[in-house]
Amino acid sequence: MERPKVSPVPCRCFWGSLEAAPRGRLRSSAAGKLRRAAARVLLPQGFPESVSPDYVQYQCWDSLQALCSTMAGSLSTRSVLEAVGVGDGAANVTGAALTWILRDGIGIITRILFVWLQGSHLDCEAKQWRFVADLLNDVALVLEILAPHWLSLGPTLLVMAAVARCVVGVAGSATRAALAVHQARRDNVADVAAKDSSQETLVNGAGLLLSLLLLPLLDGRPCLTWLTLGLLLAAHLASNLAALGSLTLTCLNRPRLRLAIGWALRGGGAKGERGVAWEGRGGVKMELPRPQQVNPREPLLPGFGSRLRLHLGAPLEHLVSSEAEFQKALECGSPDYIIVLRPSQGWVGVGLRRGAPPESQILGCAQALLLEELLGEDLGSGTHLGQLLGPLQRRLRSCPPGAVPWGVLAETSRLFRDLGPALLRGLEAAGWDTRRPLLAADEWRMEWAEPERGHAP
């Protein structure tokens, strides 16, 4: 009798015994191993618990903008080569080399100057400078593509593009590190940054492959090239706006603190949208917004939304010009900081006291922003805080131009003794992190003896 043929069955060993494993389970196991390997390469360890809730949405939009930027960059690379003479038999090799060296040299100087002027603000306004970097990146792409069409201006356009790209490089990398601090939830900033780099590398590779298919189709078709570039840049900016709009940052910077104070004074919520009600000492009542309500309203360009130039941590010579003014500032200030408002110059300065508690930065900045709001639109009577400060707003508007309103400063400091701590506790109750403010405070600190407070004019 012929023995039946038996097909081999894969087996697995469990503690010394053999168990047959179905082929389907092996295939699913292989797929699972592949998914786990991809997760180890692309996602932080412990995902999703090890990252912020907005991580996935932000990374998806950020990957899309990186793909669009890579494909648009391939178009500009061809234009740059044409502008320096590649493919032109009459081109001067030395001239092309000098143009390239000039681009690199100007770029080095730009990078150093930008870090000197704005380096300390990149942490404090990460969303704003991230968006500025993407805008400048698109400007640089357009300049590079224009370069071969205006040969007389080609080197100038290439140098301008190099300047923009250097700002992009510094601002983009610095703000990405700042956002990694927000996304990390287990002290895993390095892991989050490394996995972001892996994701970007994968997306850039996909963009290069798509560019290999796209460039031959656009060769010799300038109208189609410009149309494709316009679509890529529009998708790039739209995905950047969506990415930044998905972030919910809980640290207080100046734009977010300004919006929170404006909400408390005027009631900034939409129909049916309520913040967190809070009542402090002395019966001070206010409603403060949550981070989810403020972040979508945050302006994405640096300096937008401010009425005054605010210098937090200002040196003494910037605040006062005489000993009498310094004495007035002490009488009208608080124990931990002094504040000087010059409405005619559009400037408000806060001098911080050496050894003051960490929250004095938030309180001094909040009082300065409160004065800025008093110089703006009418507070109205929609909130308890607006009713309380309405008379003070009218008094500030009646001050003579060019003078420091010492009386108003003294009154706001008196009110802020109760209002300030209530504001701080209310912000914490609303979900804000007040332990790590990002208010771009200067390093100047002052020492003074506590004055005998008299009646301010």
Secondary structure, DSSP 8 states (H G I E B T S, - for coil): ----------EEEETTEEEE--HHHHHHHHHHHHHHHHHHHHS-TTTTTTB-TTHHHHHHHHHHHHHHHHHHHHHHHHHHHHHTTTT-TT--HHHHHHHHHHHHHHHHHHHHHHHHHHGGGTTTTHHHHHHHHHHHHHHHHHHHHHGGG-TTTHHHHHHHHHHHHHHHHHHHHHHHHHHHHHHBSSS-HHHHHHHHHHHHHHHHHHHHHHHHHHHHHHTT-HHHHHHHHHHHHHHHHHHHHHHHHH----EEEHHHHHHHHHHHHH----TT---EEEE-GGG-EEEE--HHHHGGGS-SSTTTT-SSEEEET--HHHH-SSHHHHHHHHHHS-SSEEEEEEGGGTEEEEEEBTT--THHHHHHHHHHHHHHHHTSS---SSSHHHHHHHHHHHHHHTS-TTS--HHHHHHHHHHHHHHHHHHHHHHHHTT-EEEEEE----S--B-----------
